[in-house]
Amino acid sequence: MYLEPSSYTDFVKSQSQTSPCLIGLVQYLGCEYGPASTIVAVDYTSSGQLVSSPQAVAETDLARLVNDTSTICGQVLLVENVRPRLINLLGEILDLDPVFFASHIITDFKDIEKAPPPPSLALFPSQIAQRGHLHLHYQQVLGLGSADAFQHSSCTLTTDSNVPRNVRCLPHLSGRQLALARACCSVALSMILISLGLVLVDSPIRMVVETQATSGQKLYASMLLNGGFEDVVQTTSSASFRSFVGDRTWDKRSMLGSLLHYFGNRPPGFIATQPSKLSLYYYSTRIALAEWVPYTHLMNIENRLHGNDIVDLQRWRRRSVQGQHKLGLLTEFVDYWLPQEADKQPWNLVLKDSSSRILRPLKIIKRIEPMLFQALNASPCHIESANVSQLTFIVLVFVPLSWAASLSSMSEKYSPGHEHFWAYFATALPVLILVLLLSALQWGLLARKLKEAAALLSWRPRHVSQEVVD
């Protein structure tokens, strides 16, 4: 009996029956093919030096490139904006665990009754570390221009990439509209033919998309806030700067461009013939941690949170929990593989930076919870104050009317149906208008203006007499 060869998609579907966290990957593989992905190969010799400058690779040449090991001892494939077709191809060539692709594709935290949790939540941190795949989830702070353009738009936006990432608008600051965009960088190491590292990165966020029910999609231009993250390697000296010929800058919006910039230098502990997992992941980890720094500054509770806005406080509380979980997975991964590293100092510094500079500000949740309780307790007081204001307004309306009615009741000719009943309205309406105007006046401001006027009236110019000396 002849059986058709199964594809990588069939393999993922089979695995999803025992691993529900792969269902999202199955759905993504069934989508239509999006724009072509960008593939770049970085080749190393046995000494760890670059064979040549990084070269772009077409999907049709990918299998031939991986199987050609004549001149290289190590290779790193960087893939930007991965699409379903390429996932099938890479999965078959490199025989990769579907959880690796699922952790990169599925980053949403949906309700449990609607969809199974992503692998980052479905698996224990120790299970994720043992698989050897590193997934760096981070947030990018975007500037979307003037806040006036977003007055009637929703807070939910997405990126215009093959794997749409959520973009959440923040309360505008100084007339500018800021947003938080999710991003992910996934790294895996394969040793089938040669030491081959695979890096999946998101495309640079140049446009964000708002889906509107009536007019379809609306695009907004975006840029990194304040130019993006700080350089993660030591700055060059002035002498080397003068002797260098070329351009030292790169597009920080692109994780691919940043990695290519840093891969020109060998990562700490990197050996091309048999690289350790952490040495291959060093630059991507450093960049992801640097992306978290603007996010933690944005979480400054004294300047950024709206104490009376329960919804805004709850959003920041949820972001804090998710951020701690993402960085906790990174810490667990490094702790698991660190004993295999010969040079542990760079990674000890990474753990120290993650703990002191990023995780500590993310624990701001302990300060948000009291504010939530205060806001919730203050809500009934605000409602009671609103009710008292309404009752006061009713009293202000009916007191002059009742006073005019009591005057009219003294004589029968002013009662309803008689000839002088109009006098009731002629008396009550002017008094009502006068009472409402007096109640609307800002007495503090009026008193201050009267004092200023009195001071001006009491001021007299001082005449200076000039004595003439003969």
C-alpha positions, 0 to 999 in steps of 0.5 A: 500500500502506497502512502503519500509522504506527509508534510510538516503541517501534517506533523504539526496537526498530529502533535496538536492532538496531544499538545493543544498549545500547537492549535494556533500554529496549525491555524497559521499554517492554514492561512494564505501565503503572505509577503515573502520573508527575508532570509540572510545567511551568516557563515563562519569558519572553524576559527569563528571568523566570517567567511564573507559578508552576510548574503541574502538567500531565496527560499528556493535555494534554502535546502541547497545552502543548508546541505552545502558544507564544503567551505563553512563550519558554522552558519546562522540563518536569520529570517525576518517576517516568517510566513507559513510556507517558509515554516513548512520548509524550515521545519522539514529541512532542520527537523525542528520542534513545532513548539519553537514555531508556535512560541514565536507565532502565538503571543496573545493571551486570550481567554481560556474559554476561547483558545488554549494558552500559548506555549509560554503559559501552557508549559512549565519554565523548566520544560521550555528551558530543556527544549533549548529554544529561546523566545525573547518577548519584549515591548517596543515603545512607538510614537504615532504622531499627534494625539488628535488623530486618535481621538475617535480611534480604538486602542487596539491596533496591529502591525502590518506583518505576516504575524500580526502583533498587538499594538496598544495605544496609551493615554496621550502625553504632551499631545503625542500618541504613544503605543506599546507594540509586542515583538518576539525574537526566537533562536534555535540551534540545530546540529544535523549537518553543521552547527546551524543557528536559526533566528526568527525576528519580526519585521520593523514596525513602520506602519500600524493598522486599525481595523474599522467596521465601516471603512476597512483598514486605516494605516498610521505611520510609526517610529521608535520613541527617542530613536530606540534602544541604546547600543549594547556593546562598548562604544568605540574610541575616538581614534578608531572612529577616525580610522574607520571608513563607512557607516556605523549606524543602522536601522534600529527598528529592524531586529534583523539589521541590529543582529547583522550589525552585532554578528560582525563581532564574535559573541562571547564564548562562541565556537563555530564548530560547536557553539554553546546555546547561550553564546549564540543567543547573546546579542539577541538577548542583549537587544531584547533587554535594551528594548525593555528599558524604555518600557520600564521608564514609561511605567513610572507610576507618579507621572504616567498612571491616572489614579482615578482611571480604574481601567488604565490601572488594570491594564498596567497591572496586567502588563506588569504580570506579563512582563515578569513572566516573560523575563522570568522565562529568560532567567530560567533559561539562562540558569539552566544552560549557564553551567555549560558555559566556559565564560560565565561572566557575560551571562552573570551580567545579563542576569544582574541587568535583568533583575536590577534594571528591568524586573524590579521596576516591573514589580510596580504591581505592588504599588498599583494594587493599593491604587486600584482599591482606593479607586474602587472605594472612591467610586461610591463616593463619586456617585453619591456626590453626583446624586447630591449635586443633582438634588441641589440643582432640583432644590435651586429650581423649586425654591423660587417657584414655591416662594412665588406660589406662596405669595400668589396663594395670598389672594384668590385672583392670582390662583390658576384660572383667574385673571392675574395668574400670569403674575405668578410666572412674571415673578417666579421666572426672573427669580429662578433665573437670578438664583441659577445665575448666582449658583453658577458664579465662581465666588472665589474668583469673583472675590479675588477680582473685587479685591484687585479692583479695590486695590486699584481704586485705593492706589494714588500716584506719589508726587515727588516735589522737586526743590529748587535750590537757588 
